[in-house]
Amino acid sequence: MPPKTNPLKLNPLQLKTLVLFQELARHPESSTRTEGGDVFLSQLPHPHGDHFHVGHKVALSKDATGLANPAVWAALERKGLIKGSFPMGVSLTPAGVDYETGITHQVLHGSDH
C-alpha cells in the first residue's frame, strides 16, 4: 500500500518548502548525509528572477518563499521533518526525506538547460 499523501496535514507553503528541501537532499553538491540519518543541506538556493535550479530540476521563485520564512521552518521542525537553525542551515530528518507531499511534480519541473 503506498504511503498516505500529506499525513501531517502540512499547508501548501510548508509542502512546497519540503519538496525543495527533499530535492536538495538528493544531490551531493548541496547536501551531506550524517551518521544519524539526517541530511544536512549546505547550500540553499537564492531565487532571483522567476525561477531557479534545484539540483537538476527547475522551480518557480513563487514556490520558494518558504525558504526564507522562519514560521515555515518552525512548523516543519515541530512536525519532526527538519532540524533547522533559521536562516543558517537545515537538516532534513529521515521522516522529512521520506515524507509523501503529493505535489513534487507541481513544484519541480524538468530542466532543458
C-alpha positions, 0 to 999 in steps of 0.5 A: 500500500503506498504511503498516505499523501500529506499525513501531517496535514502540512499547508501548501507553503510548508509542502512546497518548502519540503519538496525543495528541501527533499530535492536538495537532499538528493544531490551531493553538491548541496547536501551531506548525509550524517551518521544519524540519518539526517541530511544536512543541506549546505547550500540553499538556493537564492531565487532571483528572477522567476525561477531557479535550479534545484539540483537538476530540476527547475522551480518557480521563485513563487514556490520558494518563499518558504525558504526564507520564512522562519514560521515555515521552518518552525512548523516543519521542525515541530512536525519532526521533518527538519532540524533547522537553525533559521536562516543558517542551515537545515537538516532534513530528518529521515521522516522529512526525506521520506515524507509523501507531499503529493505535489513534487511534480507541481513544484519541480519541473524538468530542466532543458538547460 
